[in-house]
């Protein structure tokens, strides 16, 4: 039935848009960042100059 075809296309478009959104959303928020404690710790070199 040709008059039902737009509903089918609309359903498919909605399905693919939601799946695309979910895929991108999960990939974006799946990144594990390094904690800031490791980046703050620095070794300070202390030079004692004797003139």
PDB file of N, CA, C and O in Angstrom, chain B, residues numbered from 101:
ATOM      1  N   UNK B 101       0.835  -1.182   0.000  1.00  0.00           N
ATOM      2  CA  UNK B 101       0.000   0.000   0.000  1.00  0.00           C
ATOM      3  C   UNK B 101       0.883   1.250   0.000  1.00  0.00           C
ATOM      4  O   UNK B 101       1.638   1.464   0.948  1.00  0.00           O
ATOM      5  N   UNK B 102       0.805   2.049  -1.008  1.00  0.00           N
ATOM      6  CA  UNK B 102       1.691   3.221  -1.095  1.00  0.00           C
ATOM      7  C   UNK B 102       1.409   4.295  -0.049  1.00  0.00           C
ATOM      8  O   UNK B 102       2.319   5.030   0.335  1.00  0.00           O
ATOM      9  N   UNK B 103       0.176   4.399   0.416  1.00  0.00           N
ATOM     10  CA  UNK B 103      -0.116   5.460   1.379  1.00  0.00           C
ATOM     11  C   UNK B 103       0.493   5.183   2.754  1.00  0.00           C
ATOM     12  O   UNK B 103       0.578   6.097   3.574  1.00  0.00           O
ATOM     13  N   UNK B 104       0.920   3.948   3.029  1.00  0.00           N
ATOM     14  CA  UNK B 104       1.553   3.612   4.304  1.00  0.00           C
ATOM     15  C   UNK B 104       3.069   3.779   4.258  1.00  0.00           C
ATOM     16  O   UNK B 104       3.733   3.680   5.289  1.00  0.00           O
ATOM     17  N   UNK B 105       3.611   4.027   3.092  1.00  0.00           N
ATOM     18  CA  UNK B 105       5.059   4.107   2.957  1.00  0.00           C
ATOM     19  C   UNK B 105       5.679   5.269   3.751  1.00  0.00           C
ATOM     20  O   UNK B 105       6.734   5.062   4.350  1.00  0.00           O
ATOM     21  N   UNK B 106       5.101   6.460   3.793  1.00  0.00           N
ATOM     22  CA  UNK B 106       5.724   7.526   4.594  1.00  0.00           C
ATOM     23  C   UNK B 106       5.851   7.180   6.078  1.00  0.00           C
ATOM     24  O   UNK B 106       6.805   7.597   6.735  1.00  0.00           O
ATOM     25  N   UNK B 107       4.898   6.426   6.602  1.00  0.00           N
ATOM     26  CA  UNK B 107       5.017   6.019   8.001  1.00  0.00           C
ATOM     27  C   UNK B 107       6.185   5.072   8.205  1.00  0.00           C
ATOM     28  O   UNK B 107       6.885   5.142   9.215  1.00  0.00           O
ATOM     29  N   UNK B 108       6.389   4.200   7.257  1.00  0.00           N
ATOM     30  CA  UNK B 108       7.516   3.278   7.353  1.00  0.00           C
ATOM     31  C   UNK B 108       8.838   4.044   7.278  1.00  0.00           C
ATOM     32  O   UNK B 108       9.751   3.764   8.054  1.00  0.00           O
ATOM     33  N   UNK B 109       8.955   4.998   6.367  1.00  0.00           N
ATOM     34  CA  UNK B 109      10.175   5.793   6.261  1.00  0.00           C
ATOM     35  C   UNK B 109      10.397   6.630   7.513  1.00  0.00           C
ATOM     36  O   UNK B 109      11.527   6.786   7.976  1.00  0.00           O
ATOM     37  N   UNK B 110       9.336   7.153   8.041  1.00  0.00           N
ATOM     38  CA  UNK B 110       9.460   7.953   9.261  1.00  0.00           C
ATOM     39  C   UNK B 110       9.920   7.102  10.442  1.00  0.00           C
ATOM     40  O   UNK B 110      10.733   7.542  11.255  1.00  0.00           O
ATOM     41  N   UNK B 111       9.404   5.901  10.528  1.00  0.00           N
ATOM     42  CA  UNK B 111       9.821   4.999  11.610  1.00  0.00           C
ATOM     43  C   UNK B 111      11.285   4.602  11.449  1.00  0.00           C
ATOM     44  O   UNK B 111      12.030   4.567  12.428  1.00  0.00           O
ATOM     45  N   UNK B 112      11.691   4.309  10.245  1.00  0.00           N
ATOM     46  CA  UNK B 112      13.090   3.959  10.015  1.00  0.00           C
ATOM     47  C   UNK B 112      14.016   5.141  10.297  1.00  0.00           C
ATOM     48  O   UNK B 112      15.082   4.967  10.887  1.00  0.00           O
ATOM     49  N   UNK B 113      13.620   6.321   9.886  1.00  0.00           N
ATOM     50  CA  UNK B 113      14.440   7.499  10.139  1.00  0.00           C
ATOM     51  C   UNK B 113      14.562   7.740  11.641  1.00  0.00           C
ATOM     52  O   UNK B 113      15.652   8.033  12.133  1.00  0.00           O
ATOM     53  N   UNK B 114      13.476   7.621  12.359  1.00  0.00           N
ATOM     54  CA  UNK B 114      13.511   7.787  13.804  1.00  0.00           C
ATOM     55  C   UNK B 114      14.401   6.737  14.460  1.00  0.00           C
ATOM     56  O   UNK B 114      15.163   7.056  15.372  1.00  0.00           O
ATOM     57  N   UNK B 115      14.314   5.521  14.018  1.00  0.00           N
ATOM     58  CA  UNK B 115      15.142   4.451  14.572  1.00  0.00           C
ATOM     59  C   UNK B 115      16.629   4.704  14.321  1.00  0.00           C
ATOM     60  O   UNK B 115      17.441   4.543  15.232  1.00  0.00           O
ATOM     61  N   UNK B 116      16.991   5.093  13.117  1.00  0.00           N
ATOM     62  CA  UNK B 116      18.405   5.316  12.811  1.00  0.00           C
ATOM     63  C   UNK B 116      18.951   6.568  13.480  1.00  0.00           C
ATOM     64  O   UNK B 116      20.117   6.609  13.870  1.00  0.00           O
ATOM     65  N   UNK B 117      18.128   7.570  13.610  1.00  0.00           N
ATOM     66  CA  UNK B 117      18.597   8.780  14.304  1.00  0.00           C
ATOM     67  C   UNK B 117      18.833   8.487  15.782  1.00  0.00           C
ATOM     68  O   UNK B 117      19.837   8.921  16.346  1.00  0.00           O
ATOM     69  N   UNK B 118      17.922   7.762  16.406  1.00  0.00           N
ATOM     70  CA  UNK B 118      18.121   7.434  17.826  1.00  0.00           C
ATOM     71  C   UNK B 118      19.305   6.490  18.033  1.00  0.00           C
ATOM     72  O   UNK B 118      20.055   6.637  18.999  1.00  0.00           O
ATOM     73  N   UNK B 119      19.473   5.537  17.143  1.00  0.00           N
ATOM     74  CA  UNK B 119      20.629   4.642  17.285  1.00  0.00           C
ATOM     75  C   UNK B 119      21.940   5.392  17.063  1.00  0.00           C
ATOM     76  O   UNK B 119      22.929   5.124  17.746  1.00  0.00           O
ATOM     77  N   UNK B 120      21.956   6.324  16.119  1.00  0.00           N
ATOM     78  CA  UNK B 120      23.150   7.133  15.878  1.00  0.00           C
ATOM     79  C   UNK B 120      23.457   8.009  17.096  1.00  0.00           C
ATOM     80  O   UNK B 120      24.609   8.127  17.513  1.00  0.00           O
ATOM     81  N   UNK B 121      22.428   8.612  17.649  1.00  0.00           N
ATOM     82  CA  UNK B 121      22.603   9.436  18.840  1.00  0.00           C
ATOM     83  C   UNK B 121      23.123   8.610  20.021  1.00  0.00           C
ATOM     84  O   UNK B 121      24.033   9.044  20.728  1.00  0.00           O
ATOM     85  N   UNK B 122      22.567   7.457  20.231  1.00  0.00           N
ATOM     86  CA  UNK B 122      23.010   6.606  21.338  1.00  0.00           C
ATOM     87  C   UNK B 122      24.449   6.142  21.148  1.00  0.00           C
ATOM     88  O   UNK B 122      25.232   6.127  22.097  1.00  0.00           O
ATOM     89  N   UNK B 123      24.790   5.770  19.940  1.00  0.00           N
ATOM     90  CA  UNK B 123      26.154   5.324  19.657  1.00  0.00           C
ATOM     91  C   UNK B 123      27.160   6.439  19.917  1.00  0.00           C
ATOM     92  O   UNK B 123      28.188   6.207  20.554  1.00  0.00           O
ATOM     93  N   UNK B 124      26.878   7.636  19.435  1.00  0.00           N
ATOM     94  CA  UNK B 124      27.791   8.758  19.658  1.00  0.00           C
ATOM     95  C   UNK B 124      27.847   9.162  21.116  1.00  0.00           C
ATOM     96  O   UNK B 124      28.909   9.510  21.631  1.00  0.00           O
ATOM     97  N   UNK B 125      26.740   9.118  21.761  1.00  0.00           N
ATOM     98  CA  UNK B 125      26.692   9.483  23.173  1.00  0.00           C
ATOM     99  C   UNK B 125      27.499   8.507  24.019  1.00  0.00           C
ATOM    100  O   UNK B 125      28.251   8.927  24.898  1.00  0.00           O
ATOM    101  N   UNK B 126      27.355   7.240  23.768  1.00  0.00           N
ATOM    102  CA  UNK B 126      28.109   6.249  24.534  1.00  0.00           C
ATOM    103  C   UNK B 126      29.605   6.326  24.247  1.00  0.00           C
ATOM    104  O   UNK B 126      30.414   6.132  25.153  1.00  0.00           O
ATOM    105  N   UNK B 127      29.978   6.602  23.023  1.00  0.00           N
ATOM    106  CA  UNK B 127      31.400   6.729  22.714  1.00  0.00           C
ATOM    107  C   UNK B 127      32.000   7.983  23.323  1.00  0.00           C
ATOM    108  O   UNK B 127      33.163   7.983  23.728  1.00  0.00           O
ATOM    109  N   UNK B 128      31.229   9.035  23.389  1.00  0.00           N
ATOM    110  CA  UNK B 128      31.746  10.281  23.953  1.00  0.00           C
ATOM    111  C   UNK B 128      31.959  10.167  25.461  1.00  0.00           C
ATOM    112  O   UNK B 128      32.976  10.633  25.975  1.00  0.00           O
ATOM    113  N   UNK B 129      31.029   9.565  26.165  1.00  0.00           N
ATOM    114  CA  UNK B 129      31.113   9.497  27.618  1.00  0.00           C
ATOM    115  C   UNK B 129      31.843   8.260  28.121  1.00  0.00           C
ATOM    116  O   UNK B 129      31.925   8.052  29.331  1.00  0.00           O
ATOM    117  N   UNK B 130      32.362   7.455  27.247  1.00  0.00           N
ATOM    118  CA  UNK B 130      33.062   6.245  27.647  1.00  0.00           C
ATOM    119  C   UNK B 130      34.546   6.488  27.915  1.00  0.00           C
ATOM    120  O   UNK B 130      35.245   5.574  28.352  1.00  0.00           O
ATOM    121  N   UNK B 131      35.034   7.686  27.666  1.00  0.00           N
ATOM    122  CA  UNK B 131      36.458   7.983  27.823  1.00  0.00           C
ATOM    123  C   UNK B 131      36.804   8.070  29.308  1.00  0.00           C
ATOM    124  O   UNK B 131      36.115   8.736  30.080  1.00  0.00           O
ATOM    125  N   UNK B 132      37.881   7.388  29.693  1.00  0.00           N
ATOM    126  CA  UNK B 132      38.352   7.452  31.076  1.00  0.00           C
ATOM    127  C   UNK B 132      39.515   8.437  31.143  1.00  0.00           C
ATOM    128  O   UNK B 132      40.584   8.192  30.584  1.00  0.00           O
ATOM    129  N   UNK B 133      39.294   9.539  31.825  1.00  0.00           N
ATOM    130  CA  UNK B 133      40.335  10.549  31.949  1.00  0.00           C
ATOM    131  C   UNK B 133      41.246  10.215  33.118  1.00  0.00           C
ATOM    132  O   UNK B 133      40.853   9.537  34.068  1.00  0.00           O
ATOM    133  N   UNK B 134      42.469  10.706  33.023  1.00  0.00           N
ATOM    134  CA  UNK B 134      43.419  10.511  34.114  1.00  0.00           C
ATOM    135  C   UNK B 134      43.012  11.390  35.290  1.00  0.00           C
ATOM    136  O   UNK B 134      42.493  12.492  35.113  1.00  0.00           O
ATOM    137  N   UNK B 135      43.255  10.886  36.477  1.00  0.00           N
ATOM    138  CA  UNK B 135      42.918  11.682  37.649  1.00  0.00           C
ATOM    139  C   UNK B 135      43.898  12.843  37.781  1.00  0.00           C
ATOM    140  O   UNK B 135      45.032  12.769  37.308  1.00  0.00           O
ATOM    141  N   UNK B 136      43.452  13.900  38.422  1.00  0.00           N
ATOM    142  CA  UNK B 136      44.294  15.085  38.541  1.00  0.00           C
ATOM    143  C   UNK B 136      45.379  14.923  39.591  1.00  0.00           C
ATOM    144  O   UNK B 136      46.344  15.687  39.596  1.00  0.00           O
ATOM    145  N   UNK B 137      45.245  13.953  40.475  1.00  0.00           N
ATOM    146  CA  UNK B 137      46.271  13.750  41.498  1.00  0.00           C
ATOM    147  C   UNK B 137      47.605  13.371  40.865  1.00  0.00           C
ATOM    148  O   UNK B 137      48.658  13.813  41.324  1.00  0.00           O
ATOM    149  N   UNK B 138      47.567  12.569  39.832  1.00  0.00           N
ATOM    150  CA  UNK B 138      48.809  12.148  39.200  1.00  0.00           C
ATOM    151  C   UNK B 138      49.472  13.295  38.452  1.00  0.00           C
ATOM    152  O   UNK B 138      50.699  13.364  38.390  1.00  0.00           O
ATOM    153  N   UNK B 139      48.686  14.185  37.891  1.00  0.00           N
ATOM    154  CA  UNK B 139      49.274  15.274  37.126  1.00  0.00           C
ATOM    155  C   UNK B 139      49.806  16.391  38.029  1.00  0.00           C
ATOM    156  O   UNK B 139      50.661  17.167  37.602  1.00  0.00           O
ATOM    157  N   UNK B 140      49.313  16.486  39.271  1.00  0.00           N
ATOM    158  CA  UNK B 140      49.752  17.550  40.167  1.00  0.00           C
ATOM    159  C   UNK B 140      51.114  17.215  40.777  1.00  0.00           C
ATOM    160  O   UNK B 140      51.932  18.106  41.008  1.00  0.00           O
ATOM    161  N   UNK B 141      51.353  15.936  41.034  1.00  0.00           N
ATOM    162  CA  UNK B 141      52.604  15.545  41.677  1.00  0.00           C
ATOM    163  C   UNK B 141      53.781  15.836  40.750  1.00  0.00           C
ATOM    164  O   UNK B 141      53.856  15.313  39.638  1.00  0.00           O
ATOM    165  N   UNK B 142      54.696  16.675  41.224  1.00  0.00           N
ATOM    166  CA  UNK B 142      55.876  17.013  40.440  1.00  0.00           C
ATOM    167  C   UNK B 142      57.106  16.840  41.321  1.00  0.00           C
ATOM    168  O   UNK B 142      57.052  17.012  42.538  1.00  0.00           O
ATOM    169  N   UNK B 143      58.180  16.508  40.694  1.00  0.00           N
ATOM    170  CA  UNK B 143      59.433  16.414  41.431  1.00  0.00           C
ATOM    171  C   UNK B 143      60.154  17.751  41.310  1.00  0.00           C
ATOM    172  O   UNK B 143      60.432  18.234  40.213  1.00  0.00           O
ATOM    173  N   UNK B 144      60.442  18.320  42.440  1.00  0.00           N
ATOM    174  CA  UNK B 144      61.146  19.582  42.449  1.00  0.00           C
ATOM    175  C   UNK B 144      62.633  19.310  42.667  1.00  0.00           C
ATOM    176  O   UNK B 144      63.028  18.654  43.631  1.00  0.00           O
ATOM    177  N   UNK B 145      63.429  19.820  41.765  1.00  0.00           N
ATOM    178  CA  UNK B 145      64.873  19.690  41.917  1.00  0.00           C
ATOM    179  C   UNK B 145      65.410  20.904  42.669  1.00  0.00           C
ATOM    180  O   UNK B 145      65.132  22.052  42.322  1.00  0.00           O
ATOM    181  N   UNK B 146      66.170  20.618  43.686  1.00  0.00           N
ATOM    182  CA  UNK B 146      66.707  21.692  44.503  1.00  0.00           C
ATOM    183  C   UNK B 146      68.203  21.788  44.235  1.00  0.00           C
ATOM    184  O   UNK B 146      68.976  20.874  44.523  1.00  0.00           O
ATOM    185  N   UNK B 147      68.578  22.937  43.670  1.00  0.00           N
ATOM    186  CA  UNK B 147      70.002  23.149  43.372  1.00  0.00           C
ATOM    187  C   UNK B 147      70.609  23.997  44.478  1.00  0.00           C
ATOM    188  O   UNK B 147      70.047  25.010  44.893  1.00  0.00           O
ATOM    189  N   UNK B 148      71.749  23.565  44.933  1.00  0.00           N
ATOM    190  CA  UNK B 148      72.479  24.330  45.932  1.00  0.00           C
ATOM    191  C   UNK B 148      73.763  24.825  45.283  1.00  0.00           C
ATOM    192  O   UNK B 148      74.752  24.101  45.169  1.00  0.00           O
ATOM    193  N   UNK B 149      73.712  26.090  44.862  1.00  0.00           N
ATOM    194  CA  UNK B 149      74.866  26.647  44.171  1.00  0.00           C
ATOM    195  C   UNK B 149      75.867  27.190  45.171  1.00  0.00           C
ATOM    196  O   UNK B 149      75.504  27.886  46.119  1.00  0.00           O
ATOM    197  N   UNK B 150      77.127  26.865  44.948  1.00  0.00           N
ATOM    198  CA  UNK B 150      78.204  27.385  45.793  1.00  0.00           C
ATOM    199  C   UNK B 150      79.071  28.277  44.929  1.00  0.00           C
ATOM    200  O   UNK B 150      79.724  27.817  43.993  1.00  0.00           O
ATOM    201  N   UNK B 151      79.069  29.561  45.255  1.00  0.00           N
ATOM    202  CA  UNK B 151      79.821  30.513  44.436  1.00  0.00           C
ATOM    203  C   UNK B 151      81.246  30.592  44.900  1.00  0.00           C
ATOM    204  O   UNK B 151      82.039  31.343  44.331  1.00  0.00           O
TER     205      UNK B 151
END
